[in-house]
């Protein structure tokens, strides 16, 4: 069995172009597995109720189901599916985790919506836990205020219904794979584009 080739430098300042050619190839292979890792982490939310009427996994599926049934586009539905994926690692800032994962793949509008949905969702319950329910008002003049308020009102807030329609993850898996196949807001976009162009060339040959 052959050894996996690796770079040999001990400090990045001693690395070479050949090292980075090797690392870049490994990076792109690893990046292609991102959708499966994201879906796997979303599954971690299953069985985690946190006192809510449904577990966080069901809430995620139900939010996406509502958005899909309402005719939202694929990227929006994926944002709805993953908006709370940060609950396990970002107990005090879960929207930031979801936004960081989605940032390379979604529009600025959808990214802003995901990153701020926690404050906007607070309109429905902050006053019960000693917080100001109108914290979202600080963003009233923002062009995507209404977009985010609408997301919470129509999809996020009502998605705690134990009898509500909840499509299985298999309905959304192809969407996640397609959205995550096209990074556009990343420092490494040129690397990703070159890899995709190479793949297209290989397929056409």
TILUMTI-741227 format. One record per residue: residue number from 1; x, y, z of N, C-alpha, C in turn. Coordinates in pm, 1 decimal. Example, Ala and Ser with C-alpha at 12.3 -4.5 7.8 and 13.67 -1.06 7.14 Angstrom:
<pts>
- 1, 1319.0, -569.0, 780.0, 1230.0, -450.0, 780.0, 1320.0, -330.0, 780.0
- 2, 1285.0, -225.0, 708.0, 1367.0, -106.0, 714.0, 1290.0, 3.0, 787.0
</pts>
This chain:
<pts>
- 1, 85.6, -120.0, 0.0, 0.0, 0.0, 0.0, 89.0, 124.7, 0.0
- 2, 65.7, 216.6, -92.4, 149.3, 335.2, -104.1, 114.9, 437.0, 3.5
- 3, 218.2, 511.3, 43.4, 199.1, 616.7, 141.7, 131.1, 736.5, 76.0
- 4, 45.9, 804.2, 150.6, -16.2, 925.9, 100.0, 88.4, 1035.7, 98.6
- 5, 102.9, 1102.1, -15.2, 204.6, 1206.7, -28.3, 164.1, 1329.9, 52.2
- 6, 261.2, 1385.4, 122.1, 237.0, 1505.0, 202.7, 350.3, 1603.7, 183.8
- 7, 322.3, 1728.8, 213.8, 427.4, 1830.3, 214.5, 524.4, 1800.7, 329.1
- 8, 645.5, 1856.0, 319.3, 747.9, 1822.9, 417.9, 795.3, 1942.1, 500.5
- 9, 739.2, 2060.7, 478.5, 788.8, 2177.2, 551.8, 746.9, 2173.7, 698.6
- 10, 828.0, 2237.0, 781.1, 798.4, 2249.7, 923.3, 739.5, 2386.0, 956.0
- 11, 758.5, 2481.5, 867.9, 703.1, 2616.0, 883.5, 653.8, 2662.3, 747.8
- 12, 539.2, 2729.5, 743.0, 484.3, 2773.5, 614.8, 580.9, 2861.8, 537.8
- 13, 665.4, 2934.2, 608.2, 758.9, 3023.1, 538.5, 862.3, 2945.1, 457.0
- 14, 871.3, 2813.7, 484.2, 964.0, 2728.5, 410.2, 893.3, 2645.7, 303.5
- 15, 762.8, 2666.7, 286.4, 687.7, 2587.2, 189.5, 721.4, 2628.7, 46.5
- 16, 686.6, 2539.3, -47.4, 717.0, 2563.4, -188.5, 589.8, 2556.6, -271.9
- 17, 601.6, 2596.2, -396.8, 487.3, 2588.5, -487.6, 441.1, 2444.5, -504.5
- 18, 535.4, 2353.0, -508.2, 499.3, 2211.6, -520.1, 421.1, 2164.5, -398.0
- 19, 461.4, 2212.2, -279.2, 388.0, 2178.9, -157.5, 242.6, 2221.9, -170.4
- 20, 224.3, 2343.8, -218.0, 89.1, 2399.0, -222.5, 6.7, 2341.8, -336.6
- 21, 72.1, 2293.4, -438.8, -0.3, 2221.4, -543.8, -59.3, 2093.5, -486.1
- 22, 19.3, 2025.4, -406.0, -26.6, 1903.0, -341.3, -139.4, 1932.9, -242.0
- 23, -118.5, 2035.2, -159.5, -218.1, 2070.8, -57.3, -348.0, 2117.1, -121.7
- 24, -337.5, 2193.5, -230.5, -458.4, 2242.6, -297.9, -541.4, 2128.0, -352.3
- 25, -473.9, 2028.2, -405.5, -546.4, 1911.7, -455.5, -619.8, 1838.8, -344.4
- 26, -555.4, 1824.9, -230.3, -618.9, 1760.9, -115.4, -734.6, 1845.7, -63.6
- 27, -714.3, 1977.3, -64.1, -818.2, 2068.1, -14.6, -946.2, 2055.0, -95.5
- 28, -933.5, 2050.3, -228.3, -1052.8, 2045.1, -311.3, -1126.3, 1912.8, -293.1
- 29, -1052.9, 1804.1, -274.1, -1118.4, 1676.7, -246.8, -1193.7, 1681.1, -113.7
- 30, -1130.6, 1741.8, -13.9, -1194.1, 1754.4, 117.9, -1316.8, 1844.2, 109.4
- 31, -1306.0, 1954.0, 33.2, -1416.6, 2049.8, 21.6, -1539.1, 1984.6, -41.6
- 32, -1517.0, 1888.1, -131.3, -1629.8, 1823.1, -197.5, -1715.0, 1742.4, -99.4
- 33, -1657.6, 1709.0, 15.2, -1732.8, 1636.4, 116.3, -1807.9, 1726.1, 212.6
- 34, -1798.9, 1858.8, 192.8, -1863.0, 1952.3, 284.7, -2013.6, 1931.3, 298.3
- 35, -2087.4, 1913.3, 188.7, -2232.5, 1892.7, 204.9, -2266.4, 1776.0, 297.2
- 36, -2192.2, 1666.5, 285.3, -2221.0, 1551.0, 369.6, -2187.0, 1579.3, 515.9
- 37, -2079.5, 1654.6, 538.9, -2044.6, 1688.8, 676.8, -2148.3, 1782.0, 737.3
- 38, -2197.5, 1876.5, 658.3, -2299.7, 1968.8, 706.1, -2428.3, 1892.6, 738.6
- 39, -2469.5, 1805.6, 648.5, -2590.7, 1726.2, 672.1, -2573.4, 1635.7, 793.7
- 40, -2454.6, 1581.9, 810.9, -2427.6, 1498.6, 927.0, -2436.8, 1576.0, 1056.2
- 41, -2387.1, 1700.7, 1053.8, -2395.7, 1781.5, 1175.7, -2539.3, 1824.5, 1203.4
- 42, -2615.2, 1851.3, 1098.3, -2756.0, 1885.5, 1118.8, -2828.0, 1772.4, 1190.4
- 43, -2791.2, 1650.6, 1157.9, -2853.5, 1531.9, 1218.8, -2828.8, 1527.1, 1369.9
- 44, -2720.7, 1592.3, 1415.5, -2689.7, 1596.6, 1558.5, -2804.1, 1661.3, 1637.4
- 45, -2882.5, 1747.2, 1570.5, -2992.5, 1817.3, 1637.4, -3110.9, 1725.9, 1668.1
- 46, -3110.5, 1607.2, 1608.0, -3222.8, 1514.7, 1630.3, -3224.7, 1468.7, 1776.4
- 47, -3342.7, 1475.0, 1836.6, -3358.3, 1434.6, 1975.8, -3324.0, 1542.7, 2076.0
- 48, -3277.3, 1656.8, 2028.3, -3241.3, 1769.3, 2115.9, -3360.7, 1865.3, 2121.7
- 49, -3439.6, 1851.5, 2226.4, -3561.9, 1932.5, 2239.1, -3535.2, 2066.6, 2306.2
- 50, -3451.7, 2069.7, 2407.0, -3426.0, 2193.7, 2478.5, -3551.3, 2255.4, 2537.0
- 51, -3652.1, 2171.1, 2564.5, -3777.3, 2221.3, 2619.5, -3880.7, 2260.7, 2515.6
- 52, -3843.4, 2262.1, 2387.9, -3935.7, 2302.6, 2281.8, -4034.1, 2190.1, 2249.1
- 53, -4144.8, 2220.6, 2182.3, -4245.6, 2117.8, 2148.4, -4193.7, 2012.2, 2051.6
- 54, -4097.5, 2048.7, 1966.4, -4035.4, 1953.0, 1874.9, -3883.9, 1964.5, 1890.4
- 55, -3811.0, 1860.8, 1847.2, -3665.3, 1872.0, 1858.5, -3611.6, 1967.2, 1751.5
- 56, -3487.8, 2005.7, 1769.2, -3429.4, 2107.5, 1681.2, -3415.3, 2057.7, 1537.7
- 57, -3398.4, 1929.7, 1519.3, -3389.8, 1872.6, 1384.8, -3524.5, 1884.5, 1313.4
- 58, -3632.0, 1848.9, 1383.1, -3766.0, 1862.8, 1325.9, -3795.8, 2008.3, 1295.2
- 59, -3757.2, 2097.7, 1385.9, -3778.5, 2240.7, 1361.9, -3707.7, 2284.6, 1234.2
- 60, -3585.4, 2238.0, 1212.7, -3510.1, 2274.5, 1092.8, -3578.9, 2222.9, 967.4
- 61, -3619.9, 2096.6, 969.7, -3689.8, 2038.7, 855.8, -3822.6, 2109.1, 829.5
- 62, -3892.4, 2141.6, 935.1, -4023.0, 2204.6, 920.1, -4010.9, 2347.5, 867.1
- 63, -3907.9, 2419.2, 910.8, -3883.8, 2553.6, 858.4, -3857.3, 2547.1, 708.7
- 64, -3772.2, 2452.6, 667.5, -3742.1, 2436.2, 525.3, -3864.3, 2390.7, 447.2
- 65, -3944.2, 2303.2, 506.2, -4066.5, 2255.6, 440.2, -4160.9, 2371.1, 413.1
- 66, -4178.4, 2456.2, 511.2, -4267.6, 2570.9, 494.4, -4217.3, 2663.2, 384.4
- 67, -4086.8, 2686.3, 380.8, -4030.3, 2773.5, 277.4, -4045.7, 2711.3, 138.9
- 68, -4020.8, 2580.3, 129.9, -4035.2, 2511.4, 1.6, -4179.3, 2514.6, -46.8
- 69, -4273.4, 2485.5, 41.0, -4414.5, 2485.5, 3.4, -4462.0, 2624.4, -38.0
- 70, -4391.8, 2726.9, 9.6, -4429.6, 2863.9, -23.5, -4364.7, 2911.9, -153.2
- 71, -4290.4, 2822.8, -218.3, -4231.5, 2856.5, -347.5, -4099.0, 2928.6, -342.2
- 72, -4031.6, 2924.7, -229.6, -3901.4, 2990.8, -219.3, -3797.6, 2915.7, -302.8
- 73, -3696.7, 2989.3, -348.3, -3596.1, 2924.6, -431.6, -3505.3, 2834.0, -348.4
- 74, -3425.9, 2755.9, -418.3, -3345.8, 2651.4, -355.1, -3249.2, 2706.4, -250.3
- 75, -3183.1, 2815.8, -282.0, -3087.7, 2873.1, -186.9, -3158.3, 2916.6, -58.7
- 76, -3272.5, 2977.9, -72.3, -3349.2, 3023.0, 43.9, -3391.0, 2902.6, 128.8
- 77, -3434.5, 2795.5, 63.4, -3478.5, 2675.9, 135.7, -3361.3, 2614.5, 213.4
- 78, -3243.8, 2613.5, 153.2, -3125.5, 2562.1, 222.9, -3092.2, 2649.4, 343.5
- 79, -3105.8, 2779.1, 329.3, -3085.8, 2869.3, 443.8, -3186.4, 2838.4, 554.4
- 80, -3310.5, 2813.5, 515.3, -3413.4, 2779.1, 614.0, -3379.1, 2648.2, 684.7
- 81, -3327.9, 2552.7, 609.7, -3291.2, 2423.0, 666.4, -3178.0, 2436.0, 767.3
- 82, -3079.9, 2519.6, 736.4, -2957.1, 2524.9, 815.8, -2950.6, 2641.8, 913.6
- 83, -3056.9, 2719.5, 925.1, -3048.8, 2843.2, 1003.9, -3014.7, 2819.2, 1150.4
- 84, -3047.8, 2703.0, 1204.0, -3020.2, 2673.3, 1345.6, -2912.7, 2565.9, 1363.4
- 85, -2835.9, 2537.4, 1260.4, -2735.8, 2431.5, 1270.4, -2629.6, 2463.5, 1375.6
- 86, -2616.9, 2590.0, 1411.1, -2517.2, 2630.8, 1510.6, -2559.7, 2609.4, 1654.2
- 87, -2678.9, 2557.3, 1677.2, -2730.0, 2543.1, 1814.3, -2637.0, 2461.0, 1904.0
- 88, -2571.0, 2359.7, 1847.7, -2489.1, 2271.8, 1931.1, -2356.0, 2335.1, 1969.9
- 89, -2297.4, 2414.2, 1880.9, -2165.1, 2470.5, 1905.8, -2168.4, 2617.9, 1943.3
- 90, -2277.7, 2685.0, 1911.8, -2289.4, 2827.6, 1941.4, -2412.3, 2854.0, 2026.2
- 91, -2411.9, 2801.8, 2147.3, -2530.4, 2813.6, 2232.8, -2570.8, 2959.1, 2256.4
- 92, -2474.6, 3049.2, 2252.9, -2504.2, 3190.0, 2278.8, -2497.1, 3276.0, 2152.3
- 93, -2465.1, 3213.5, 2038.5, -2456.9, 3290.7, 1912.9, -2481.4, 3201.8, 1791.0
- 94, -2582.9, 3115.9, 1801.1, -2601.8, 3016.6, 1695.8, -2619.8, 3074.5, 1555.2
- 95, -2680.8, 3193.7, 1536.9, -2693.4, 3244.9, 1400.2, -2558.5, 3273.1, 1334.9
- 96, -2459.4, 3310.8, 1416.0, -2327.1, 3338.5, 1360.2, -2263.9, 3212.6, 1302.3
- 97, -2288.0, 3098.3, 1367.0, -2232.0, 2972.4, 1318.9, -2293.5, 2936.0, 1184.4
- 98, -2425.2, 2943.3, 1177.3, -2493.8, 2911.3, 1051.1, -2449.1, 3005.9, 939.8
- 99, -2437.3, 3133.6, 971.7, -2396.4, 3231.8, 870.9, -2255.3, 3203.3, 821.1
- 100, -2165.3, 3164.7, 911.5, -2027.6, 3135.2, 871.9, -2022.6, 3016.9, 776.0
- 101, -2105.6, 2915.7, 799.8, -2108.9, 2798.5, 712.3, -2164.3, 2834.6, 574.6
- 102, -2267.5, 2917.4, 572.4, -2337.1, 2950.1, 447.8, -2270.5, 3061.5, 367.4
- 103, -2187.8, 3142.4, 431.6, -2134.4, 3264.0, 368.7, -2074.7, 3243.8, 230.0
- 104, -1994.7, 3141.0, 206.1, -1936.4, 3128.4, 71.8, -2035.9, 3095.0, -38.2
- 105, -2158.2, 3056.4, -1.9, -2248.0, 2995.6, -99.8, -2377.8, 3071.4, -126.1
- 106, -2407.6, 3174.0, -48.3, -2538.9, 3238.1, -60.1, -2524.9, 3388.4, -83.2
- 107, -2635.8, 3449.0, -122.1, -2637.7, 3592.9, -147.6, -2619.5, 3671.0, -17.9
- 108, -2580.6, 3797.2, -31.7, -2564.7, 3883.3, 85.8, -2697.8, 3897.9, 160.3
- 109, -2806.7, 3901.3, 86.2, -2937.8, 3915.6, 148.3, -2972.5, 3794.0, 233.8
- 110, -2954.6, 3676.0, 178.4, -2984.6, 3555.0, 254.5, -2888.4, 3538.1, 371.3
- 111, -2763.3, 3576.1, 351.0, -2665.5, 3567.6, 459.0, -2705.1, 3658.9, 574.5
- 112, -2744.9, 3781.3, 543.8, -2785.6, 3876.2, 647.2, -2907.7, 3823.1, 721.9
- 113, -2998.7, 3765.7, 648.6, -3119.9, 3709.4, 708.3, -3085.3, 3600.3, 809.9
- 114, -2997.4, 3509.8, 771.4, -2958.1, 3401.2, 861.4, -2883.1, 3456.9, 982.1
- 115, -2791.6, 3548.0, 958.3, -2708.2, 3599.2, 1067.4, -2788.5, 3679.4, 1169.7
- 116, -2899.1, 3739.8, 1127.9, -2975.9, 3824.7, 1218.6, -3109.0, 3764.4, 1262.2
- 117, -3137.9, 3641.3, 1218.2, -3270.6, 3587.3, 1248.7, -3293.5, 3569.7, 1398.5
- 118, -3186.8, 3550.9, 1475.9, -3204.3, 3532.6, 1620.1, -3264.6, 3654.0, 1688.3
- 119, -3214.5, 3771.5, 1652.3, -3267.5, 3895.1, 1709.5, -3410.5, 3918.9, 1661.0
- 120, -3437.0, 3888.8, 1535.6, -3571.0, 3909.3, 1480.7, -3670.4, 3809.2, 1539.0
- 121, -3626.5, 3685.9, 1559.4, -3712.8, 3585.7, 1621.3, -3745.7, 3625.2, 1765.0
- 122, -3655.2, 3699.9, 1826.5, -3676.9, 3743.6, 1963.9, -3800.3, 3830.6, 1982.9
- 123, -3850.3, 3886.5, 1874.2, -3973.3, 3966.5, 1882.3, -4087.3, 3885.7, 1943.1
- 124, -4084.1, 3754.0, 1925.2, -4193.1, 3669.2, 1971.3, -4176.4, 3617.3, 2114.3
- 125, -4055.7, 3636.5, 2172.8, -4040.1, 3580.1, 2307.8, -3945.2, 3655.3, 2401.3
- 126, -3869.0, 3750.7, 2351.5, -3771.0, 3816.9, 2438.0, -3834.4, 3877.2, 2563.4
- 127, -3955.9, 3929.8, 2549.3, -4020.2, 3994.8, 2663.4, -4057.0, 3895.5, 2773.0
- 128, -4054.6, 3765.8, 2742.5, -4082.6, 3664.3, 2844.2, -3957.9, 3625.0, 2923.4
- 129, -3841.2, 3662.5, 2874.4, -3716.9, 3623.7, 2942.2, -3634.9, 3745.5, 2986.0
- 130, -3703.6, 3859.3, 2996.8, -3638.5, 3978.2, 3050.2, -3559.0, 4058.9, 2949.9
- 131, -3581.6, 4034.7, 2820.3, -3512.7, 4110.5, 2716.4, -3613.2, 4198.1, 2641.4
- 132, -3561.4, 4289.4, 2564.7, -3644.1, 4380.1, 2486.8, -3683.9, 4313.8, 2355.1
- 133, -3812.2, 4290.6, 2336.1, -3858.1, 4223.1, 2213.8, -3833.8, 4307.3, 2089.6
- 134, -3811.3, 4435.7, 2107.4, -3792.8, 4525.4, 1993.4, -3646.4, 4550.9, 1959.8
- 135, -3558.5, 4461.9, 2000.6, -3416.9, 4477.9, 1966.3, -3395.7, 4483.2, 1815.1
- 136, -3482.8, 4419.0, 1741.7, -3468.5, 4419.7, 1596.3, -3487.0, 4559.0, 1537.0
- 137, -3549.2, 4649.0, 1611.5, -3576.0, 4783.0, 1559.7, -3449.3, 4861.8, 1528.2
- 138, -3337.9, 4822.2, 1586.5, -3211.9, 4889.7, 1555.6, -3175.1, 4871.8, 1408.2
- 139, -3237.6, 4773.5, 1342.6, -3209.7, 4746.0, 1201.5, -3323.5, 4791.5, 1110.5
- 140, -3415.5, 4869.2, 1161.8, -3535.7, 4905.8, 1086.9, -3503.0, 4967.4, 950.9
- 141, -3398.0, 5044.8, 942.8, -3364.7, 5112.1, 816.6, -3283.3, 5023.6, 721.8
- 142, -3250.1, 4904.0, 764.7, -3168.8, 4816.5, 679.7, -3253.9, 4762.2, 565.1
- 143, -3196.1, 4752.7, 446.1, -3275.7, 4707.3, 330.3, -3331.0, 4565.8, 343.5
- 144, -3275.1, 4484.5, 433.2, -3321.9, 4346.6, 445.8, -3392.9, 4321.8, 578.5
- 145, -3438.8, 4430.9, 639.4, -3517.9, 4417.7, 762.5, -3644.1, 4336.1, 736.4
- 146, -3720.1, 4375.4, 636.6, -3847.5, 4308.4, 609.4, -3826.9, 4164.4, 564.7
- 147, -3721.5, 4138.6, 490.7, -3689.7, 4001.3, 449.1, -3672.4, 3910.8, 569.5
- 148, -3598.2, 3960.0, 668.4, -3568.6, 3879.9, 786.8, -3690.5, 3867.4, 876.7
- 149, -3765.7, 3975.2, 890.3, -3888.7, 3969.1, 969.2, -3986.9, 3869.7, 907.2
- 150, -3994.2, 3869.9, 775.2, -4083.2, 3777.9, 704.5, -4039.3, 3632.8, 724.1
- 151, -3909.3, 3607.5, 717.4, -3858.3, 3472.1, 738.9, -3902.4, 3418.7, 875.4
- 152, -3887.6, 3501.8, 976.5, -3926.7, 3458.8, 1111.1, -4077.6, 3438.8, 1122.8
- 153, -4153.7, 3531.4, 1066.9, -4299.7, 3524.7, 1079.3, -4358.9, 3405.1, 1005.0
- 154, -4311.4, 3380.7, 882.9, -4373.8, 3279.4, 798.3, -4315.7, 3139.3, 815.2
- 155, -4187.2, 3130.9, 847.7, -4120.5, 3000.8, 843.1, -4057.9, 2956.8, 975.2
- 156, -3983.2, 3044.5, 1039.5, -3911.0, 3006.1, 1161.2, -4004.1, 2996.8, 1282.3
- 157, -4078.0, 3101.1, 1307.4, -4164.4, 3106.3, 1425.6, -4271.9, 2997.3, 1428.8
- 158, -4338.8, 2965.4, 1316.0, -4445.9, 2864.0, 1321.3, -4396.5, 2719.3, 1313.0
- 159, -4265.0, 2697.5, 1304.5, -4213.3, 2563.1, 1276.6, -4184.4, 2482.9, 1402.9
- 160, -4279.0, 2488.0, 1495.6, -4268.6, 2409.7, 1620.0, -4394.8, 2325.5, 1639.5
- 161, -4455.7, 2288.3, 1529.3, -4584.2, 2219.2, 1530.1, -4562.1, 2068.6, 1517.3
- 162, -4588.6, 1995.4, 1623.4, -4566.3, 1850.4, 1623.1, -4650.8, 1780.3, 1517.2
- 163, -4761.4, 1842.9, 1474.7, -4845.8, 1784.8, 1370.7, -4825.0, 1852.1, 1234.8
- 164, -4734.0, 1947.6, 1229.6, -4712.3, 2020.8, 1106.2, -4638.7, 1938.7, 1001.9
- 165, -4656.9, 1972.6, 874.9, -4589.4, 1899.8, 768.3, -4438.5, 1913.7, 783.9
- 166, -4369.7, 1802.2, 781.3, -4224.7, 1801.0, 796.9, -4167.8, 1702.0, 697.0
- 167, -4117.6, 1753.6, 585.7, -4060.8, 1666.8, 483.3, -3931.6, 1602.8, 533.7
- 168, -3898.4, 1483.1, 486.1, -3775.3, 1416.5, 529.9, -3651.8, 1485.8, 473.9
- 169, -3538.1, 1460.4, 534.9, -3413.5, 1523.5, 491.7, -3379.6, 1487.3, 347.9
- 170, -3425.2, 1371.1, 301.5, -3396.7, 1329.8, 163.4, -3451.2, 1429.7, 61.9
- 171, -3554.3, 1503.9, 99.2, -3611.8, 1605.4, 10.6, -3514.6, 1722.0, -9.9
- 172, -3431.0, 1746.3, 89.4, -3345.1, 1864.2, 87.7, -3198.7, 1834.8, 57.7
- 173, -3158.5, 1709.5, 70.5, -3017.3, 1673.9, 49.9, -2964.9, 1717.0, -87.2
- 174, -3038.6, 1692.4, -197.8, -2986.9, 1736.5, -328.3, -2971.6, 1888.5, -336.4
- 175, -3059.5, 1962.5, -270.9, -3050.1, 2108.2, -270.4, -2922.8, 2154.2, -200.5
- 176, -2894.6, 2093.4, -85.4, -2773.8, 2128.3, -10.4, -2651.1, 2101.3, -95.8
- 177, -2648.7, 1987.3, -162.5, -2532.4, 1952.2, -245.6, -2515.1, 2050.3, -359.6
- 178, -2625.1, 2092.3, -421.8, -2613.6, 2186.5, -533.7, -2568.2, 2324.0, -486.7
- 179, -2625.0, 2372.8, -377.6, -2587.2, 2505.3, -327.6, -2440.8, 2507.1, -283.3
- 180, -2397.3, 2399.9, -217.0, -2259.9, 2395.3, -165.7, -2157.9, 2358.4, -273.8
- 181, -2204.1, 2330.6, -393.1, -2112.6, 2298.5, -502.8, -2059.8, 2423.4, -572.3
- 182, -2114.0, 2540.5, -536.2, -2078.2, 2662.1, -608.7, -2036.9, 2774.2, -512.9
- 183, -1916.4, 2765.1, -456.0, -1869.8, 2875.6, -369.4, -1847.7, 3002.1, -450.6
- 184, -1894.2, 3113.9, -398.7, -1880.0, 3239.8, -472.9, -1827.0, 3354.3, -387.7
- 185, -1842.8, 3344.3, -256.3, -1795.3, 3449.2, -166.7, -1684.0, 3394.0, -79.3
- 186, -1568.1, 3372.4, -139.5, -1457.5, 3312.8, -66.5, -1325.4, 3358.4, -126.0
- 187, -1225.8, 3368.6, -42.5, -1090.9, 3401.4, -85.7, -1037.6, 3296.8, -183.2
- 188, -1090.1, 3173.7, -171.9, -1040.1, 3062.3, -251.5, -1126.9, 3034.1, -374.0
- 189, -1204.6, 3133.2, -416.3, -1295.3, 3113.0, -529.6, -1219.1, 3073.0, -656.5
- 190, -1104.3, 3135.2, -680.3, -1027.7, 3104.1, -800.7, -984.3, 2957.8, -801.7
- 191, -948.4, 2905.9, -685.0, -908.4, 2765.5, -674.3, -1027.4, 2675.1, -704.1
- 192, -1143.4, 2711.0, -646.8, -1264.0, 2631.0, -668.7, -1307.3, 2636.7, -814.4
- 193, -1300.0, 2754.8, -875.5, -1339.2, 2768.9, -1016.1, -1248.3, 2685.9, -1106.1
- 194, -1117.9, 2687.2, -1077.3, -1023.3, 2610.2, -1158.2, -1051.3, 2462.0, -1147.0
- 195, -1086.8, 2416.9, -1027.8, -1117.1, 2275.5, -1007.8, -1243.4, 2236.8, -1083.6
- 196, -1345.3, 2322.8, -1079.8, -1469.1, 2293.7, -1150.8, -1446.6, 2292.0, -1302.0
- 197, -1363.9, 2385.2, -1350.1, -1333.7, 2389.1, -1493.3, -1258.9, 2263.1, -1536.0
- 198, -1166.7, 2219.4, -1451.5, -1092.6, 2095.9, -1479.7, -1188.0, 1977.6, -1484.1
- 199, -1284.6, 1972.8, -1388.6, -1380.6, 1863.7, -1385.1, -1468.4, 1862.4, -1509.7
- 200, -1508.8, 1980.1, -1554.0, -1590.5, 1988.8, -1676.1, -1511.9, 1941.6, -1797.7
- 201, -1383.1, 1977.4, -1801.4, -1299.2, 1935.2, -1911.4, -1280.8, 1785.3, -1915.5
- 202, -1265.0, 1726.3, -1796.5, -1250.2, 1581.7, -1788.7, -1377.2, 1510.9, -1832.1
- 203, -1492.6, 1566.3, -1792.3, -1620.7, 1505.3, -1826.6, -1647.0, 1513.9, -1977.5
- 204, -1599.8, 1623.3, -2039.7, -1625.0, 1642.8, -2182.6, -1531.8, 1556.9, -2269.8
- 205, -1420.3, 1514.9, -2212.4, -1320.0, 1439.0, -2289.6, -1370.8, 1299.1, -2324.5
</pts>
